[in-house]
């Protein structure tokens, strides 16, 4: 493979070394003389981006100090004269300007830098994500409901909501409204025209007769006609009449006929399979319905389907009205103020397709970016969405056509498991079609992760095209392009052998979990130095399996995350305390507190009545911050908690400190704790329980899969939204879709995508294992017929492994003695390794630019948690203000109010007044060598004034200080060391005399500018 081919697409199988090739590509470019700053390497997660950057630096550092490694790297990259010491130096020097990150962050950076060019004319750009974005959406939704209930013009919104929820009245309003937004808002943002929402043309031009009218007119004659049928067995006529009764009781929009079992489903199937003539049905024995009875059945079922479709179209039009109002609220309250989520950023980047004006604006941006970036690398291409592709493709077009530019894509069609999140595996085909012969294509079937025994099972199942075709159809099997996986040479050595086994277990999930537990003990999970991943389908299964293994004494980590406010009693008590403070009417939270040790502490601290405790806790939170208040309450209980509980409460306190620093309300803090997750790297003895989707990109020494789904693929109940040429609609019940041609075609396309994604999910699950892979299937249910060709993943795996359905081992490759090659934890690992190294001697000392430290007792409150948190919040508010005319950007809360008051003072306002030729930098990190030591620091705000030629004229270093001192001279004494360090560092970085650099302190207590 020529890793430096100008334009290259690599189809890399699981574990084949995508990061290896990506890093080689970058190293090859840099060692060929390419400026690292012209390279853009993008992936989908921060973790993957970090691993990628580490790989580049580690390889360069190793090759720079080891000629043997340098020779191997030269051979891999094809750059024979590469000087890796020089290349490493260039990469390190350019590192702050090198783009190695996520696609989301790259788009956000472009929008931030070209806000006005891209049509965002509101306030300063602010990216909102995670809990902040969710809270903003909830606030808008709540506001819409409040306005609808209180404003005179809210009746229109409520009327639309009532029409949109026809047949779903039993569900909560807030839940339904959230579902509408989650399911439909993206389509509205995509620009689907009003006329296409619930387009009546789907039903043709004929008027749709109401279902009540059809019932009155046709069901009586149908019952009479059914009396003339020649039934072949007793009970058949009763079954037919019960089906007619079900039709009579049916109300449109409820979909209950779709759930009706027995004869109605058989009638629908028979009508769908025949265009006219008699209907062949079966009830214990076949019988035929012909003549008038068959005609009436067809008429009634078709009329019912059209009535169901009519309701779905009406609901869709109402949903459009709702999301339109919601989108307008988002525009007013968020986007016009510059507050954008990642989805907004992607759409902003792709807006060039919507009109000439937008295209010209985007061209102005691309022209400037093309001058800076030449080489593009995209990772995990199968996860790219259409919106993301529209955002990036103009830049890639330039790279494809330029002589000095290049384009590199790596991905795996077989790992396309994020279709529900927008990932579109079809982009691979579009990519090849779009660029044609201008791109070379390579495959990577060799695995550097999995041993031969594991790959034997992977190839046996995922390479079994014949069984796939039998179960899922030739078309689905034909889209699954397979090349047998091979283990890398080093993994074929005897000392790296492993085992793969598929067992059929008699019973249901509890029996499978018990058998999995036995295998975990047999293989030494938790006792030997190896990682173990237990892969499940859903979050509900995850919690069940995790709780089961914890009860058996295993150290369990759920998806690399811990939930400190949920998985331990102290954390639960603190979460409910904050929830109760946010909403004193929350009786459940109050009961939880009352049953916890916190109740006694609060009684002693604040008094007996609950009202006094509520008021006392809130009063203390106002004075000390939420974190400070909670810290005081838990302090008497601390020693009585386990180390586990103390760690979890520490997580909660850290989260509350962040809330305090950001000026969050107690209501916002309560919402944050309800969703709090903290990343956790599992130890070697831990068991990590994960969904297959979260396991993508990871590898484990041992993988346990306690369940492979036996549900039919696809599940038609999940087809809830359909789109075609000129229309978009909510779907009616599956039986009704059979009689709407456009919907039937759309569903067939959806089913094909669902089948392919199901194949990918199984492939990803099986390819996470390095040495041990253990899969547990269930015996078929007793109600299943022997010839039932169930199109499920479990059936596919069972047939491919040769299972006849009886309990026992269906597939086995390798033997269990491989675990003897793995060291036991805490035992002697064998022969002594190399001698321990001596204590590291740093080549350079490190220092911070801070000046004199606060002395004990000095400036009360400055060093307290509350003071530090408030200081952080003030810094954050100042950071959000670009110039004095943008005070709205400061946000809300006590810290933001203080910033606005400061900016009302003449000296501070003048400092923040925009001046021609002055560029501003906020929160600017500095890394510089001063006096032989490495100094790290962050400049709060930096103004650089340049002349017409671009040379630096003056520099202003601005630092925000919230110290509670009375004398500005004391402030200068404290921080002159820090500011002098900044002056010297910037003089060296900018190449200007220190005399041109002014160092200024914005003192919030004195509301003045103090020069140092």
N, C-alpha and C positions, 0 to 999 in steps of 0.2 A: 504494500500500500504506500502510495506517495502522500504522506501526511501533509505536504505543502502544496498539493495540487491547487490551482487557483480557486476553483469552485468545486467543493466536495460534499457529497451526501453520504453519511455512514449509517447503515442500518445495523445497529449494535444490539445483540441479544443480551438477556439478563446476565450480569456478572462478567461481561466480556471486556470491560475496561474502558468505559466511555470517558471517565475522568482522566485516565491515562492518555488517551488520544487527544482530548481537548488540551491538556497541559502541554503535550508534545507539540501541538499545533502552535500554541502561543510561544513556546520556547524556540521552536524552529523559526518563527517570524522574527522574534527579537534578535536571535543570534545571526540572522541574515541581514541585520541592519535596520529593521523596522523600529520606528519610535514606539515604545510601549503605549504611549498616550493615544495613538491612533487605533488601538485595538479595543473592540467592544466584545466582551464575552458575557452572555446572558443565560440564566437558567431560571428555575421557578421557585426555589426555596432559598432562604438565607443560609441554611445549613449546607446545601449543595454548593452555593457560591463560596462559602468559607472553605470547604474542602478543596475546591478548585484552586483558590488562591494559595492555600497551604501547599498543594501539590506542586505548583509552579515554583514557589520559593524553595521548597525542600529539594526538588530535583536540581535546581540551579546551584544551590549551596553545596549539595553533595558532589555534583560534577565539578564545581570550582575547586574542591579540595581533594579530589580523587581521580587520577587520570584514567583508571579502569572504568569508572562510572561515566566519565566524560566521553570515552570512546564508545560506550554502549549508547549513550544519548545521541552522539553524532550519527551513529548508524540508524537509530530509530527516526531521527528527524531528517536525515539526508543532508545535513550541513557539515561538510567535512572539515572546515576550518573554524568551527565555532569556538569562541573564547568565552567560556562560561563565567569566569570571574568578571570580565568586562560586562557581560550581559546581565549578571546579577546586580552589579552596581547601577546600571541604567534602570533596571526594573525598580530597585529600591528607591532611587532618587525620584522616579516618576510615580511612585505608588499612590500618592494622594490624588493624582489625576488619571490613574488607570481605571477603566470601567470594567470591573469584574463584579457583577451583582445580579439581582433579579430583574426580570422584565418589568415588573411593576415599579420598582424603584427607578429604573432607567426612564420609563415614561413619566413618572412623577417629576424627575429632575428636569426633563425637557419642558414640561408644562410650567414648572416653577420658573425656569429661565426664560421662557417665551410666552408668558401668560397673556400678554395683550395681543401678540401676533396670532395666537390661537383662539382669540375671541373671548377670553375671560376678562371682563372689564370691571369686576366687582372689587372687593377688598383684596388685601394681600393673600396670596395663595396659601392655604392651609390644608394639609392632607389629613383626613380623619379616617381611622380604621379601627377594627376590633370593637371593644366595648363602647368606645366613644361614638363610632358610627351607628352601632345598634341603639345606643341611648338617644341619639339624634333622631333616628327613624321612629322610635317609640314615642318620642315627644311630639313629632309631627302627626303621627297617627292619632295620639290622644287628643291633640288639638283639633283635628278634623272632626272627631266624634263630639267633642265639647261644643264646637261651633255649630254642628248640625243640630244639636239638641237645644242650643240657646239662641241662635240667630234666626231671624224671620226667614231668610233665604236658605236655611239649612234643610228645608223640606225636600228640595230637589235632590240633595245628596242622599237623604234617608230613603227617598223613593227609589233612587238608583240602587241603593244597598239592598232594599227589600226585593227588587227584581233580580239582583245578582245572586241572592241567597235563596231563591225559590226552591223548595224541597230540602233545605238545610236549616230550617228554623230552629232546630234543637241545639245547634252549636252556638258557642259564645261569639258575640259580635266582634270583640277584639281579636279573637283567634282567626275568624274568617277574614277580617280586614288585613291581618298580617299575611295570611295565605294568599290573598289577592295580590298584595304587593310583591311577595316573594316569587309568585308564579308568573305574574303578568307585567310588572313594571319594566322589566328588561325589554320586552317586546315593544312596549310603548316608546322607550328610549331609542329603540332601533329604527323608529320612524315609520311604523306600520300605519298607513293612512286610516283616517276615521272610517271611511266607507268599507274597509276590509274587515273591520271588527264585527263578527257575527253577520257576515254578508249573506243576505237572503238568497242570492243566486245559487248557493249550495243546494237549495231545494227546488231549483227551477223556477219557472214563472207561474206555475199553477198555485192557486190559493191552497193553503194548508187547512184542512177541516179540523175543527176542535175535536179532541178525543171524546169529550162528553157527547157530542153530536154523533160521532161514529158508533159509540156504544149503544145509544138509543136506537140507531137506525139498523145496525147490522148484527148485534149479538143475539137478538131473538131469532131472526132467520137462521143464524149459524147453528143455534141449538137444535132447531127443527131439522136442519139438513143433516146434522150428525146422527139423528135417529135412523137415517136411511143407509148408513154405512154398514157393510158386511164385516162385522168384527169376527175375529178368529179365536178369541179366548175371553172368558169371563173377566170382567174388571177393566177391559179396554175402553168401553164407553164411559164408565165412571171417571177414568183418568182423563179422557178428552173433555168431559164436562167440567172437571176441576180446573183444567187449563183455561176454559172459557170463563169460569168464575174468577180466576186470578186476573184475567183481562178486565173484567167488569169492576173489580175492586181497585184496579190500578189507577193512580193519579200521575199525570205527566210531571216529569222532573224528579220523581222519587227514585226511578231506576229499579224498583223492586222486581219487575219482570226479569231483569237481567240476573237477579239472584234466585229466581224461581227454578226449582229443580224438576226433574222428571219430564213430563210430557211437553210442557211449553218449550223447553230447550230442544227437544226432538223435532217439534213442529218448525221452529226457527231454522234448524239445520236442514230439514227436508226442503223447505221453501228456498233456502239459499242455494241448494244443490240442483234445483230444477227450475226451468223457466216457465213451465206450464204442464198441464196434464195432472194425472193422479199423484198423490203424495204417499210414499211408502214409509210407514211408521212402525214402531215396535214397542210392545209392552208385554214382556215375557215371550211374545210371539209376534211375527210380522203381520201387519194388516194394511190395507190400502184405503186411502180416502180420496175419492174422485168426485167428478161432476160438480154440482153446485157447492157441496161442502168444501172441496178443495179450493174453488174460486173464492168463496167467502173467507176462508182461512187466510189466503194470500192477501186479499183486500184488507182484512182487519189488521194483520201483522204489519203490512206496509204502512197502513194509516197510523198505527201506533208508533212505528219507527219515525215517521215524518213528524208526528206530534212531539216526540221526544227531541228530535233534532231542532224543531222550532223553539222549544223551551231553551235548549242549549244556546241557540243563536241569540235569543233575547237576553239570556243571562250574560253572554259575552259582551253584548252591546252595553249592558249595565256595568259590567266590570270595567269596560273602557272608560266610562264616565268617572268611575271611582279612581282609577289609576291616573286619569287625566288631572283630577283635582289634587291627588297626592303629589304628582309630578310638579304641578304649579306651586304647591307649598314648598317642595324641595328647592325649586328654582328661587323662590322668594327668600327662604330662610337659610339656605345653605349655599347654593351655587353662585348666586349674585353677590354673596359676601366672600367669595373665594374659598369656601369650605367644600372640598371635593373628596369623594372616596375614590378607591382604585378603579371602580367601574366607570366613574365619571372621567377619570384620567384616560382610560382606554378609549372611551367614546370620543373624547376630545382629540386624541391622536388620530382616530379614524374618520373624523368628520369631513375630511377632504373629499370623500366620495359623494357628499350630499349636495354639492353645488359648486359653481365656478368660483364664487367669492371665497368659500372655504378652501378650495383647491389652491387658489393663488396665495392665501395666507399660509397654507402648509408649505408651499414651494419656497416661500421666503425663509421659513425655518430650516427646511431641508438643505437649502443652499449653504447656510452657515454651518450646519452639521456635517455636510459632505466635505467641507474644507478642513474639518477636524478629524473625522473618523474615516478610515480606509478599510479596515479588516473586521469582519463580523463573524461571530461564532454563536450559534444557537444550540442549546442543550435541551434534551427532553422534548423534541419537537412534537411528539404525539400528544402532548398536553396543551399545545397552543390552540387558542380559540380563534374564531373568525374575526372577532373584534381586535384581538391582539395582532393578528396577521395584517389587517388593514392598517393598523398603526405603524407597523415596522416595514411593510413591503416597499414603500417609496425609497427608503434608505437602502434596502437590499438591491433594488433595481439598479441603483447607481453603482453599488459594489460589483454587481455582475458585469456591468458594461465597462467599468474603468480599467485601464491597463495596470495601474499600480494598486488596485484594490482587490479584495477577495471575499469569499463567502463560504462558510463552513457550517454544516448542519449535522447533528447527530441525534438519533432517537430510535425508538423501537415500536413498530406498529403493534407488536404483541403485548405491549404494556399500556395500551390506551384505555385506562380505566377511569378517566375523569370526564366522560361525556356529560354527566349530570352537571358538571361545573363549567361546561363550555368547550372542553377539549374536543377537537375534531380531527380524527385520524385521516379523514379524507384529504386533509391538506397535504399529505405526502404525495398523493397522486397529482394534486393541483400544482405542487412545487415542481415535479418532474415535467408536467405538461407546460407550465409557465416558462421554465428556463431551458427545456429541451436538451439539446446536445451541449449546452454551455456548462453542464455540471457532470462530474464523474460520480459514479455510485459504487460503493463498496459494502460488503457485509462482514460482520464479525461474529461467527458462530462459536468461537472458542471461549469457554468459561474459565475465568480465573478465580471463581468463587466456589463452585460446587465440584465435589469429587465424582468419579465415574459412576458410583453406585446411585447417587442422587440423580444424575443426568440420565441414567438408564430408565428410571421411572418417568422423568420429564418427557423423554423421547417416546416412551411406550404410550403415554396418554396423549400428550399434545401433538404428537406426530401421527396419530391414528386417524387419518382422513376418512377411511372407510366407515368407521363407527360414527364419526361426526356427520357424515352424509346420511347415514341411516336414520339418525335421530333428529338432526336439525335441517336436513335438506342439502342438495348438491350446491345450491347457490351460496348458502352460508359457509359450507366446507370449502368451497372454491376461493373464498376471500381470505381464508386462513393460509397464508403462504408459509411453509415450514421448511427449515433446514436443520437436520439433526445436530444437536449440541455436542461438542467435544470438550473434555476436560483438558486444561493446560497441562503440559508435560510434567511439571512439578507436582501436580495434584494426582498424577497417576502412580506416584511412588507408593510402595507398600505402607510406609509410615503415615500416609495421608488417607488411607482407605476409610470407608464409612459404611453406612447401611441405609437402605430405603425399604419401607414396608407399608403395605396397605392391609388393614384388618377390617373384616366385617364383624360387627358386634351385635349380638342379639339383644334387642331392647331399644330404649329411646335414649335421650340425652344423658340422663343420670348414669346409665350403664356405660355409655361411651366415655364420660368423664372419669368414672372409676377405672376403666381400662387404661385410659390415658395416664392416670396417676400411677398405675402399676408400671407402665413403660418408663415414665419419668424416673421412678425409683430404680428400675433395672439399669437405666443408662446413666445414673449418677447425677442427674440434674440437681443443682444446688450443692453438690458435694465435690464435683470436679471442676477444673478450671475451664469452663466452657459456657458460652452464652446460650440462652434458650428463648425462643419466641413461640408463643401460642397464638395462632392466627384464627380469628373468628370473622363472621360476616357482619354483625350488627353491634351497635352500642349496647343493646340489651343483653346479648350473649356475652359481650365483653365483661360487663359488670357481674353477671352470673358466674362466669368461669373464674374471674379474678377473686371473687368472694370464696368460691369453692377451694381454690388453691391456697388462699390465705388461711382458711380454716385448717388446712393440712400442714401449716407451718412454713410455707414458702414465702420468701421475700418477693412480693409482686409489685411490679411497676406497670401502670396502665398507660399504654401508648406513649411512653417516655414522658408522661406528665403526672403530676400529683395534684390532688384537689384538697388543699389544706383546710378549707372551710366545710368539707363534707365527710372526709374519711377518718375522722377521729372525734371523740366527744368534746375536748376543749375547743377545737376549731368550730364545731357545730354550735356550741354555746355562744362563742363570740359573734359568729355570723348572725345568729338570731337576736343577740343583743342589739347589733347595729340595725337589723331589720325592724325591731320594735321601736327603736329611737326614731327611725324614719317614718314609721306608721304605728302610732300607739294603739290603734284599733286592731292590730294583728294579734288575735288571741292565741294563735298557735305559737308564735314566737315568744309571747309572754309565758306560756305554759312550759316551753323548753327552758327558758331562763329560770323559771321557778323550780324546776327539777334539777338544776345544775348548781355546783358550788358557788357560782357567781351571785346567786340570790342572797346568800348570807353576807357576802362581802358588800354588796350594794345596800343591804339593810343597815349594816353597821356604818357605812360611809354617808348615806344620804337620808336615812330614816325609814320608818315602817311603811307608810302608804306607798303604793306603786307610783302614784302621781309625783310624790316627792322624789322618788328614785329617778323617774324619767326626767324631771326638771333638773335634778342635781347632776345627772350624767351629761345632759346636754349643756348645762352651764359650764361644767368642767371641760367639755369638748371644745367649747368656744374659746376658753382660756388657754388650753394646753394642746388643742388639736385632738382629733379622734384617736390617733395612735397613742398620744400621751394619756388620755383618759383611760383607754383600754389597758395600757401598760400598768397604770396604778391599780386597776381592778384585779388583774391577774397576778400581780406581784406576790400577794400572800399565798396564792395557790401553786406557785411555780415549782417549789421543791417537791410537792406531792405528785406532780405529773411525771410520766415516763419521758425518757429522752425523745421518743417518737412524738409525743404530744407537744413537748416544748419546741421541737423543730417546726411542727405544723403551726403553732401559734406564732412563732417567729415569722413564718411566711405571711400570716395574716397581718401582723403588725407592720411588716415592711410594705404591704399593699396599702394599708391605711396611711402610712407615712407619705406614700406617693400621692394619695388622694389629698392629704393636707397640703402638700407642696403645690399641687395643681389647683387648689382652691375649690375642690369638689364639695358639693352639699352632702348631707348625711344620706339623702335619698340616692344620690349618685353612688356613694360609697356602698350602700346596701346592694344596689344592682351589680356593682363590680364584684363584691364578695360572693354573690350568688353564682357568678360565672368564673370565679378565680381558678386559674390553672397555673402551675409552676413547672417549668421544664426540669426533668430529672434524668440524668444519665444512669442507667442501671449498672450495678456492680456485676462482677463476673458470676456471682452466685445467685443473682436475681433472675426471676422469670418475668419476661416482658409479654404482657397480654395485649394484643393489638388487633384492630381490624385490618383486613388485607390492604385496604386503601392506604392506611397510615404506614404499613410495612414496606410500601414501595420504595426502592432505593436502599433498603437495609439488607443485611445478611446476618444469620445466626448460625452458630455451630450446630445446634439442634433445632428443628422446627416440628411442632406438634400441631396437627390440624384436626380438632375433635369433631368437626362436622363439615361435610360437603353438601350443599343444598340439593334437595330432591324436588324442589319446586319446578314446575314447568318454566321453560325459558322460551319466550318472555312471559311475564305475568301481565295479561291484558288489562288488569285493573289499574296499572300504572300509566296507561295511555290517557292522559287527562287534557292534553292541549294539542291541537293539530293546526298545521299551517300548510297552505298550498298556494298556487298561483292566484293572487288576488283575494285571498281570504285567510282569516285566522279565527279559530273558534275553540270554545270549551267542547269537550266530547260528551255525547250521551252515553248510555250504558252500552256494553259491548254487543249485546244482541241487536240493538238498533243500528249500530254502525255497519252491520252486514248489508243493510239495504240503502246506504248512502254511498254511491260509487266513489266520490272524491275522498270521503273519509276512509273508505276501505283501502284505497291506494295509499293514502298517507300513513295508515296504520301498518301496512305491509313494509313500507320503508322504515318506519320506526322499529318494527320487529327485527328487521335485518340488523339494525344498529345495536339493538339490545342483545341479540345473539352474539355478535362479534365482541361486545364488551364483556359478556359473560365468559367467553373463551379466554379473554385477556385476564379476567380476575382469577381464574383457576391457574393460568400460567404464572402469574405473579406470585400466587400463594406457593406453588411448588418450587419456584426458583429462588426462594429466600434461604434455603438450607445449604450449609457448607458440607457437613459430614453426616448428619443424621436427619432423616425425613420420615415422619410417622403420621399416617393418615388413617382416620377411623370412620368407616361407613356404617350405616344401619342396614339391618336386614330389611327387605321389602315388607311393607305393611301387608297384613293378611288379606285386606280387601283388594289388593292389586292383582290383576290377572297376569298369568305367566307370559302372555304375548303383548303386554302393555309396553309399547315403544315410547315410554315417557321421555320427552325431550328435556332432560335435566342434567346438571353437571355431575351429580352422583351416579346417574345411570351411565353416562359417558365414561366416567372413571372405572366403574365396576366392569363394564363390558371390555374396555381396553385392557384391564388387568386379568381378564378371563374368569371373573367371579360368576358363579351360578346363583348367587344370592344367599347361600348358606353361611352361617357363622364360621369364622376362621381366617387364616392368612390368605389373601387373594393374590398378593404380589410380594416378593422379597428378593432383594439383591444385596449381597454382602452379608456379614454375620455380626452378631452382637458383641464379639470380642474386640471390636475396634475401640471401645471405650477404655480398654486397658492401656491404650497409647496416650491417654489424656491424664495429666497429673491430678491427684487429689488435692483439694484445697487445704493448705496448712501442713501438708506432708512434704518431706524432702523431695525436691524436684529432680534428684539424680545427681550426676557429677557436678562439681562446682563450676560455675561459669567464670567469666573473666573477673579479675579482682575489682573491687569497688573503686571508683574514681575518688580522688581527693576533693576537698571542698572547692567549689567553683570560685574562680577569681575573675570578677567582672573586668572587661577591658576598659570600660568607662564607668565612672560613678554616675548616678542619676540624682537629679534634684528638681524641686518644684520652685517656681518663681515667687511663691508667697513670702511675705515679709515677716515682721515680728508676730509671734504667736500670742494669743490671748492668755493672760495670766489668770491664775485662780482668783475667782471673786471679781474679776474685772468685767465691766459692761454686762450686768446681769441680763440673762435671757438670750444673749447672742449665741452662746454655744448650746443652749437647750434644744431638745428635739423640736419643740414648737418654733423657736427662733430660727433654727436651721431650715425647717420646712418652709417657714414663711419667707425666708431669704431666697430659697430656691424658687418659690412661686413668683416672687418679685422679678427675679432674673428671667424667668420664663415669660412673664408679661412684657418686660422690656424687649426681649428678643423678638416678640411678635410684632413690635412696632417698627416699621421701616423708617418712616418720617413722621413728624408731628401731625401731619394732616390725616394720619391713618390710626387715630386713637381707638377706633372700633376693633382693630386687630388685637388690642391688649386683652380682650376677653372679658370675663366677668369674675366677681369675687372681690375679697378684701384686698388682695395683692394688686389686682388690676385697677381698683379704685385709687390706691396709693400712687400707682404709676401715672394715672391721668392727672392727679393733683400735682405731682412733680412737674409734669409737662405744661402745667398752667403757669409755672414760674418762668420769668423772662430768660434767665441764663440757661436753664435746662432746655426751654423751648427753642432758643436760638441754636443750641447745640444739635437739636433734632430737626432743624429746618433745612429742607433740601436746598442744596447749592449746586449751580452748574459745575460740571467737571469733577464732582466729588463722588467717589464710589464707596459704598458701605458694605462692610462684612460683619456678620453677626455670629457669635459663638465660634470664633475662628481658632482651631487647634494649632499649636506651635510645637514643633520638635526641632531643637537646634543644639549644637555643641557650643557651650560657653565655658571658657577657662578649663578646657579638657574634660568637662562633664556634660552629660546628656541632660538637657532641660526639657521638660514637658509642661505645657500649660495651655490655657484657653483664654483668649482675649474676648471679653464680653462684647465689645463693639469696636470697630476699626474704621476710620475715615481716611481715605487716600485721595489727595487732590493732585491731579496731573495737569501738565501744560499741554499746549496744542500738539507737541511732538510726542506726547505720551510719557514724558519723564516725570518722576515724582517730585512735586513741589513741597507739599507739607503732609504730615501724618498726624492724626489724632488717635491716641489709644484711650479708650473709655472703659472704665470699670464701674460696676454698680455695687454700692456698699449700703447695707442695711444696719450697720453697727449702731448700737444705742449709746453713742458717745455724745458729749455736749460740746466739745471743742474741736473745730476742724483741724487744729494743729495736732491733736492727738491722732486723728485719722491719718494725717500725712505721716506721722511718726510710725504708725503701724504698717503702712503699705508702701513706703518709699522704696524699700528693697525690692518688692514685687514689681513695681512700676519701672524701676531702673532696669530690672532684668528684661522686661518687655521692650524697653527702649533700645537696649543693646541688641537684643535678638532681632528686632525689626530693622534696625540700622544695617545689620549684616545681611538679612534676607533681601531687603529692598535696595541695598547698595547706596544708602544716603547717610549723611552726617547725623549723629544723634541730636544735634541742635535743631534739626527740622522736625523733630518728633515731640509733640506735646502729650503729656500724660495727665489725664483728667479723671477725677472720681466724681461720680454722680451720687451724692450723699442724700439718701431718702429721708433720714430723720431731720436734717437741716434744710432739706429741699433746696440744695445749692450745688454748684459745680466747684470742686476744689482742685486746684492745679498742684501737681507734685513736681 
